[in-house]
Amino acid sequence: MTVSAPPAATAAVPRGRTTPPAPGAGVLLVVGFVLMSLNTRVAFGQIGPLAPVAHFSPATVSLLGLLPPLCMGAFAPLAAVARRRFGEERGLWWASLVLVAGAVLRMLGMPGLFAGTVVVSAATAVVNVLIPVLVRKRFPRERVGTMMGLYALSMGAGSALVAAMVVPVAQAAGTWQPAIALAVIPAVLAAAGMTPQLRHRAPQPAAAADAEERSRRPHVARTAVAWSLTAFFGIQTLAFYTTLAWLPSILVQAGLARSTAGTGQALLICGVAVGGFAAPVLAAKRTDQRPHILATILVCAAGFTGLLVAPAGTSMLWIAVLGIGLGAGQALPGVLYAHRGDDPDHVTALSTMTQTCGFLLAATGPVLAAALHTATGTWTTPLTALTGALLVCAVASMRAGHDPE
């Protein structure tokens, strides 16, 4: 795979030009990228399966579910600071060290679990923003979709693998701390995988004319594309976290056994992995991503509608459909940042704004769904509200999918 390389030490390299990559540089970059991606959601996937074994209270589970999206939104602006100071590669490396520290902190009793979740979420916020920037800068444009798909696939695989291990480890140990400690392993691997990238040197500064042109660019919050991206990512992420939090309860109230509901949650995650890989690979090949945005929204809406109106015996089909749509909705924004951004600085600004606003919006989803369920005594109203939000998303997201003529 071809990747860009640092400029030679003895001669300046004109902007947009690179020297041939060092032998093995591309392999090391991909390995580090995959290890970083595997680690990105591991800590967040542990609590759900562990809660019944560890006897966590509902309030504890709710708060631990609320903290990640809330903190990822609040701390996303740190990524721009890290990029300016360290660059993408070093920024991700430092974030991986913070992930290790947070994973260790989560082992230290309940106070450590809460504090460590905040630390891990802050580091993950930086990773979320910088990954699309790294892909845009270090990989050829035709590889952007593949790499963002690999990111989503690795993210889901890492989370699913560790989530499957936490209950057996907790039962064998007789306490939940060793199960939580599993997250330390991928965090250390991520740090090790990103270490070779510390040798990468940033390209020469932009020419004065380029810098002046960027200074005339309107602030990202004043552009239609940024708000359109925010609408798409925010509503999709709200639907994702709400479904992740309450799908087993929805299935149980529909008449399915608890064991079957657990199977449904696993099937949802598998669907997320499939959609997360396929959507960016397909979308990156086109200059106009509006059909892919619309298809993603319609697949999600079909999944929610199926859960609402279809017989309980077909629930697994609609869960798989919903998972594919939600996975596409989580992975597609990475391609949109890369295509709508004029340069790495613009990609960073779009990614930062979208994820700051989007994750803060997403944090309200599980809480609002619970409130609607409590008020009505049924999951019909929350599911209907999510479907309606997706229809709004279909209208608001179209500008994010194309560059105006």
FIVEX-534348 format. One record per residue (C-alpha): x negated, y negated, z. Coordinates in steps of 0.05 Angstrom, whole numbers, plus 5000, padded with zeros to 4 digits. Layout:
! FIVEX-534348
<X=X Y=Y Z=Z> .
...
***
This chain:
! FIVEX-534348
<X=5000 Y=5000 Z=5000> .
<X=4973 Y=4932 Z=4982> .
<X=4968 Y=4880 Z=5037> .
<X=4936 Y=4813 Z=5042> .
<X=4869 Y=4807 Z=5074> .
<X=4831 Y=4753 Z=5113> .
<X=4790 Y=4703 Z=5074> .
<X=4716 Y=4715 Z=5068> .
<X=4674 Y=4682 Z=5123> .
<X=4626 Y=4650 Z=5074> .
<X=4674 Y=4617 Z=5026> .
<X=4740 Y=4582 Z=5031> .
<X=4797 Y=4618 Z=4997> .
<X=4848 Y=4575 Z=4961> .
<X=4918 Y=4576 Z=4989> .
<X=4958 Y=4635 Z=4961> .
<X=4894 Y=4673 Z=4943> .
<X=4866 Y=4732 Z=4982> .
<X=4804 Y=4775 Z=4981> .
<X=4809 Y=4850 Z=4969> .
<X=4832 Y=4885 Z=5033> .
<X=4781 Y=4923 Z=5074> .
<X=4784 Y=5000 Z=5066> .
<X=4839 Y=5028 Z=5109> .
<X=4867 Y=4959 Z=5127> .
<X=4934 Y=4974 Z=5096> .
<X=4941 Y=5040 Z=5134> .
<X=4923 Y=5008 Z=5200> .
<X=4973 Y=4953 Z=5188> .
<X=5029 Y=5002 Z=5173> .
<X=5011 Y=5045 Z=5233> .
<X=5011 Y=4985 Z=5279> .
<X=5076 Y=4960 Z=5249> .
<X=5111 Y=5028 Z=5260> .
<X=5085 Y=5035 Z=5332> .
<X=5109 Y=4964 Z=5347> .
<X=5176 Y=4979 Z=5316> .
<X=5185 Y=5045 Z=5353> .
<X=5178 Y=5008 Z=5419> .
<X=5225 Y=4950 Z=5405> .
<X=5290 Y=4978 Z=5436> .
<X=5264 Y=5035 Z=5479> .
<X=5276 Y=5003 Z=5547> .
<X=5346 Y=4981 Z=5529> .
<X=5369 Y=5051 Z=5510> .
<X=5352 Y=5083 Z=5577> .
<X=5405 Y=5055 Z=5622> .
<X=5468 Y=5083 Z=5589> .
<X=5450 Y=5157 Z=5593> .
<X=5413 Y=5149 Z=5659> .
<X=5469 Y=5112 Z=5696> .
<X=5512 Y=5173 Z=5717> .
<X=5450 Y=5212 Z=5740> .
<X=5420 Y=5154 Z=5778> .
<X=5488 Y=5133 Z=5806> .
<X=5480 Y=5061 Z=5783> .
<X=5541 Y=5019 Z=5801> .
<X=5584 Y=4991 Z=5745> .
<X=5560 Y=4921 Z=5763> .
<X=5487 Y=4944 Z=5756> .
<X=5500 Y=4976 Z=5688> .
<X=5538 Y=4914 Z=5664> .
<X=5483 Y=4867 Z=5685> .
<X=5428 Y=4910 Z=5655> .
<X=5468 Y=4911 Z=5591> .
<X=5478 Y=4836 Z=5591> .
<X=5406 Y=4816 Z=5605> .
<X=5373 Y=4840 Z=5539> .
<X=5415 Y=4800 Z=5489> .
<X=5419 Y=4741 Z=5536> .
<X=5343 Y=4739 Z=5546> .
<X=5327 Y=4754 Z=5474> .
<X=5367 Y=4693 Z=5455> .
<X=5339 Y=4649 Z=5509> .
<X=5266 Y=4668 Z=5496> .
<X=5267 Y=4671 Z=5420> .
<X=5238 Y=4600 Z=5414> .
<X=5175 Y=4626 Z=5448> .
<X=5158 Y=4662 Z=5384> .
<X=5146 Y=4597 Z=5346> .
<X=5099 Y=4574 Z=5402> .
<X=5062 Y=4641 Z=5401> .
<X=5055 Y=4638 Z=5326> .
<X=5027 Y=4567 Z=5326> .
<X=4976 Y=4585 Z=5380> .
<X=4956 Y=4655 Z=5361> .
<X=4983 Y=4672 Z=5292> .
<X=5031 Y=4730 Z=5277> .
<X=4982 Y=4787 Z=5290> .
<X=4956 Y=4761 Z=5356> .
<X=5025 Y=4738 Z=5377> .
<X=5052 Y=4809 Z=5368> .
<X=4991 Y=4838 Z=5404> .
<X=5002 Y=4793 Z=5464> .
<X=5077 Y=4809 Z=5462> .
<X=5059 Y=4884 Z=5464> .
<X=5017 Y=4872 Z=5527> .
<X=5076 Y=4837 Z=5560> .
<X=5120 Y=4896 Z=5540> .
<X=5072 Y=4943 Z=5577> .
<X=5074 Y=4898 Z=5638> .
<X=5150 Y=4896 Z=5636> .
<X=5156 Y=4971 Z=5627> .
<X=5111 Y=4983 Z=5688> .
<X=5150 Y=4931 Z=5729> .
<X=5216 Y=4967 Z=5714> .
<X=5191 Y=5028 Z=5753> .
<X=5186 Y=4989 Z=5819> .
<X=5255 Y=4999 Z=5849> .
<X=5319 Y=4961 Z=5832> .
<X=5288 Y=4891 Z=5838> .
<X=5232 Y=4914 Z=5791> .
<X=5283 Y=4944 Z=5743> .
<X=5320 Y=4877 Z=5736> .
<X=5256 Y=4834 Z=5734> .
<X=5222 Y=4882 Z=5685> .
<X=5282 Y=4881 Z=5639> .
<X=5277 Y=4806 Z=5635> .
<X=5202 Y=4811 Z=5619> .
<X=5213 Y=4865 Z=5567> .
<X=5270 Y=4825 Z=5536> .
<X=5226 Y=4762 Z=5531> .
<X=5171 Y=4800 Z=5496> .
<X=5221 Y=4833 Z=5450> .
<X=5249 Y=4765 Z=5431> .
<X=5180 Y=4745 Z=5406> .
<X=5173 Y=4811 Z=5368> .
<X=5242 Y=4802 Z=5336> .
<X=5223 Y=4734 Z=5307> .
<X=5152 Y=4750 Z=5286> .
<X=5164 Y=4817 Z=5252> .
<X=5199 Y=4787 Z=5190> .
<X=5145 Y=4733 Z=5186> .
<X=5090 Y=4786 Z=5188> .
<X=5125 Y=4826 Z=5134> .
<X=5134 Y=4765 Z=5090> .
<X=5060 Y=4746 Z=5098> .
<X=5024 Y=4812 Z=5096> .
<X=5064 Y=4855 Z=5049> .
<X=5080 Y=4846 Z=4975> .
<X=5150 Y=4818 Z=4962> .
<X=5173 Y=4883 Z=4931> .
<X=5156 Y=4919 Z=4996> .
<X=5195 Y=4872 Z=5042> .
<X=5259 Y=4914 Z=5040> .
<X=5222 Y=4979 Z=5052> .
<X=5184 Y=4951 Z=5112> .
<X=5246 Y=4920 Z=5143> .
<X=5282 Y=4986 Z=5133> .
<X=5224 Y=5023 Z=5165> .
<X=5227 Y=4973 Z=5223> .
<X=5301 Y=4987 Z=5235> .
<X=5292 Y=5062 Z=5227> .
<X=5233 Y=5065 Z=5274> .
<X=5269 Y=5021 Z=5325> .
<X=5328 Y=5069 Z=5326> .
<X=5285 Y=5131 Z=5328> .
<X=5244 Y=5107 Z=5386> .
<X=5305 Y=5087 Z=5426> .
<X=5341 Y=5153 Z=5411> .
<X=5281 Y=5196 Z=5428> .
<X=5269 Y=5165 Z=5496> .
<X=5344 Y=5162 Z=5511> .
<X=5348 Y=5237 Z=5499> .
<X=5291 Y=5249 Z=5549> .
<X=5312 Y=5206 Z=5608> .
<X=5365 Y=5252 Z=5638> .
<X=5322 Y=5316 Z=5638> .
<X=5263 Y=5277 Z=5667> .
<X=5306 Y=5245 Z=5721> .
<X=5338 Y=5311 Z=5739> .
<X=5271 Y=5346 Z=5743> .
<X=5240 Y=5291 Z=5785> .
<X=5300 Y=5280 Z=5830> .
<X=5296 Y=5204 Z=5820> .
<X=5304 Y=5155 Z=5764> .
<X=5236 Y=5120 Z=5765> .
<X=5198 Y=5173 Z=5725> .
<X=5252 Y=5170 Z=5672> .
<X=5244 Y=5095 Z=5667> .
<X=5169 Y=5105 Z=5664> .
<X=5177 Y=5139 Z=5596> .
<X=5182 Y=5069 Z=5565> .
<X=5109 Y=5055 Z=5585> .
<X=5084 Y=5106 Z=5534> .
<X=5110 Y=5073 Z=5470> .
<X=5092 Y=5005 Z=5498> .
<X=5019 Y=5026 Z=5506> .
<X=5020 Y=5057 Z=5437> .
<X=5047 Y=4992 Z=5408> .
<X=4991 Y=4952 Z=5440> .
<X=4939 Y=5001 Z=5415> .
<X=4969 Y=5000 Z=5345> .
<X=4967 Y=4924 Z=5340> .
<X=4895 Y=4919 Z=5367> .
<X=4861 Y=4928 Z=5298> .
<X=4902 Y=4868 Z=5272> .
<X=4863 Y=4822 Z=5319> .
<X=4809 Y=4823 Z=5265> .
<X=4856 Y=4792 Z=5215> .
<X=4839 Y=4719 Z=5203> .
<X=4891 Y=4668 Z=5184> .
<X=4888 Y=4639 Z=5113> .
<X=4861 Y=4570 Z=5100> .
<X=4905 Y=4512 Z=5124> .
<X=4956 Y=4486 Z=5075> .
<X=4934 Y=4431 Z=5028> .
<X=4954 Y=4361 Z=5048> .
<X=5006 Y=4358 Z=4993> .
<X=5038 Y=4422 Z=5017> .
<X=5038 Y=4398 Z=5089> .
<X=5070 Y=4333 Z=5068> .
<X=5123 Y=4370 Z=5028> .
<X=5141 Y=4412 Z=5088> .
<X=5144 Y=4351 Z=5132> .
<X=5199 Y=4324 Z=5087> .
<X=5239 Y=4389 Z=5094> .
<X=5302 Y=4377 Z=5136> .
<X=5303 Y=4408 Z=5205> .
<X=5328 Y=4479 Z=5199> .
<X=5389 Y=4464 Z=5243> .
<X=5413 Y=4414 Z=5191> .
<X=5415 Y=4465 Z=5135> .
<X=5475 Y=4506 Z=5113> .
<X=5433 Y=4568 Z=5101> .
<X=5410 Y=4570 Z=5174> .
<X=5481 Y=4565 Z=5201> .
<X=5505 Y=4617 Z=5152> .
<X=5450 Y=4664 Z=5173> .
<X=5468 Y=4651 Z=5246> .
<X=5541 Y=4668 Z=5233> .
<X=5523 Y=4733 Z=5200> .
<X=5471 Y=4756 Z=5251> .
<X=5511 Y=4730 Z=5311> .
<X=5577 Y=4764 Z=5295> .
<X=5544 Y=4828 Z=5272> .
<X=5502 Y=4831 Z=5335> .
<X=5562 Y=4815 Z=5379> .
<X=5599 Y=4874 Z=5346> .
<X=5538 Y=4918 Z=5355> .
<X=5527 Y=4906 Z=5429> .
<X=5602 Y=4909 Z=5444> .
<X=5608 Y=4976 Z=5409> .
<X=5546 Y=5003 Z=5443> .
<X=5573 Y=4983 Z=5511> .
<X=5644 Y=5008 Z=5505> .
<X=5650 Y=5061 Z=5451> .
<X=5651 Y=5120 Z=5500> .
<X=5707 Y=5087 Z=5540> .
<X=5745 Y=5073 Z=5476> .
<X=5741 Y=5146 Z=5456> .
<X=5760 Y=5172 Z=5525> .
<X=5822 Y=5127 Z=5526> .
<X=5839 Y=5153 Z=5457> .
<X=5843 Y=5223 Z=5486> .
<X=5774 Y=5252 Z=5473> .
<X=5735 Y=5290 Z=5526> .
<X=5676 Y=5254 Z=5559> .
<X=5627 Y=5303 Z=5527> .
<X=5657 Y=5288 Z=5459> .
<X=5651 Y=5214 Z=5473> .
<X=5577 Y=5223 Z=5488> .
<X=5570 Y=5259 Z=5421> .
<X=5604 Y=5200 Z=5388> .
<X=5553 Y=5152 Z=5419> .
<X=5496 Y=5194 Z=5391> .
<X=5530 Y=5196 Z=5322> .
<X=5537 Y=5121 Z=5324> .
<X=5462 Y=5113 Z=5336> .
<X=5447 Y=5160 Z=5278> .
<X=5492 Y=5119 Z=5233> .
<X=5456 Y=5055 Z=5256> .
<X=5390 Y=5086 Z=5236> .
<X=5416 Y=5105 Z=5167> .
<X=5447 Y=5037 Z=5154> .
<X=5388 Y=5001 Z=5183> .
<X=5341 Y=5034 Z=5134> .
<X=5385 Y=5033 Z=5072> .
<X=5411 Y=4962 Z=5073> .
<X=5345 Y=4924 Z=5070> .
<X=5315 Y=4972 Z=5018> .
<X=5374 Y=4960 Z=4972> .
<X=5382 Y=4885 Z=4986> .
<X=5309 Y=4866 Z=4977> .
<X=5311 Y=4888 Z=4904> .
<X=5360 Y=4833 Z=4887> .
<X=5355 Y=4757 Z=4888> .
<X=5428 Y=4752 Z=4908> .
<X=5446 Y=4789 Z=4973> .
<X=5519 Y=4767 Z=4977> .
<X=5545 Y=4835 Z=4954> .
<X=5504 Y=4869 Z=5008> .
<X=5529 Y=4821 Z=5062> .
<X=5601 Y=4833 Z=5040> .
<X=5591 Y=4908 Z=5036> .
<X=5561 Y=4909 Z=5106> .
<X=5620 Y=4871 Z=5135> .
<X=5672 Y=4913 Z=5099> .
<X=5640 Y=4978 Z=5123> .
<X=5641 Y=4953 Z=5195> .
<X=5713 Y=4930 Z=5188> .
<X=5732 Y=4999 Z=5159> .
<X=5700 Y=5033 Z=5219> .
<X=5737 Y=4990 Z=5270> .
<X=5803 Y=4998 Z=5231> .
<X=5794 Y=5073 Z=5229> .
<X=5784 Y=5076 Z=5304> .
<X=5848 Y=5034 Z=5312> .
<X=5896 Y=5070 Z=5266> .
<X=5868 Y=5138 Z=5246> .
<X=5884 Y=5202 Z=5285> .
<X=5837 Y=5218 Z=5342> .
<X=5813 Y=5279 Z=5304> .
<X=5779 Y=5235 Z=5252> .
<X=5743 Y=5191 Z=5303> .
<X=5675 Y=5220 Z=5287> .
<X=5682 Y=5201 Z=5214> .
<X=5698 Y=5129 Z=5231> .
<X=5643 Y=5126 Z=5283> .
<X=5593 Y=5147 Z=5230> .
<X=5621 Y=5094 Z=5182> .
<X=5618 Y=5041 Z=5236> .
<X=5546 Y=5060 Z=5255> .
<X=5523 Y=5053 Z=5183> .
<X=5555 Y=4984 Z=5178> .
<X=5527 Y=4960 Z=5245> .
<X=5458 Y=4986 Z=5228> .
<X=5460 Y=4949 Z=5162> .
<X=5482 Y=4886 Z=5199> .
<X=5422 Y=4890 Z=5246> .
<X=5370 Y=4902 Z=5191> .
<X=5394 Y=4859 Z=5133> .
<X=5378 Y=4792 Z=5166> .
<X=5304 Y=4808 Z=5162> .
<X=5309 Y=4809 Z=5086> .
<X=5351 Y=4746 Z=5086> .
<X=5299 Y=4708 Z=5126> .
<X=5245 Y=4729 Z=5077> .
<X=5285 Y=4711 Z=5015> .
<X=5314 Y=4645 Z=5040> .
<X=5250 Y=4621 Z=5073> .
<X=5204 Y=4580 Z=5029> .
<X=5141 Y=4599 Z=5067> .
<X=5122 Y=4633 Z=5134> .
<X=5136 Y=4569 Z=5173> .
<X=5206 Y=4566 Z=5144> .
<X=5218 Y=4640 Z=5156> .
<X=5197 Y=4630 Z=5228> .
<X=5245 Y=4572 Z=5237> .
<X=5303 Y=4610 Z=5206> .
<X=5289 Y=4672 Z=5247> .
<X=5282 Y=4633 Z=5311> .
<X=5346 Y=4593 Z=5304> .
<X=5386 Y=4653 Z=5280> .
<X=5364 Y=4698 Z=5336> .
<X=5368 Y=4646 Z=5391> .
<X=5441 Y=4629 Z=5375> .
<X=5459 Y=4700 Z=5352> .
<X=5435 Y=4737 Z=5414> .
<X=5467 Y=4686 Z=5461> .
<X=5533 Y=4696 Z=5423> .
<X=5524 Y=4772 Z=5425> .
<X=5515 Y=4771 Z=5501> .
<X=5587 Y=4749 Z=5508> .
<X=5615 Y=4807 Z=5467> .
<X=5616 Y=4863 Z=5520> .
<X=5643 Y=4815 Z=5573> .
<X=5699 Y=4788 Z=5529> .
<X=5718 Y=4858 Z=5506> .
<X=5722 Y=4881 Z=5579> .
<X=5765 Y=4820 Z=5596> .
<X=5813 Y=4834 Z=5538> .
<X=5817 Y=4907 Z=5558> .
<X=5832 Y=4889 Z=5631> .
<X=5886 Y=4839 Z=5609> .
<X=5921 Y=4886 Z=5561> .
<X=5904 Y=4955 Z=5589> .
<X=5884 Y=4980 Z=5519> .
<X=5825 Y=4976 Z=5472> .
<X=5870 Y=4958 Z=5414> .
<X=5864 Y=4883 Z=5427> .
<X=5787 Y=4882 Z=5431> .
<X=5780 Y=4924 Z=5368> .
<X=5829 Y=4879 Z=5331> .
<X=5791 Y=4818 Z=5355> .
<X=5725 Y=4848 Z=5329> .
<X=5757 Y=4863 Z=5262> .
<X=5782 Y=4791 Z=5258> .
<X=5713 Y=4764 Z=5275> .
<X=5684 Y=4804 Z=5218> .
<X=5733 Y=4772 Z=5169> .
<X=5709 Y=4703 Z=5193> .
<X=5638 Y=4729 Z=5184> .
<X=5653 Y=4747 Z=5111> .
<X=5670 Y=4675 Z=5095> .
<X=5616 Y=4642 Z=5137> .
<X=5558 Y=4686 Z=5114> .
<X=5560 Y=4678 Z=5039> .
<X=5510 Y=4620 Z=5036> .
<X=5459 Y=4664 Z=5071> .
<X=5459 Y=4712 Z=5012> .
<X=5435 Y=4668 Z=4955> .
<X=5395 Y=4607 Z=4935> .
<X=5437 Y=4553 Z=4902> .
<X=5424 Y=4539 Z=4829> .
***
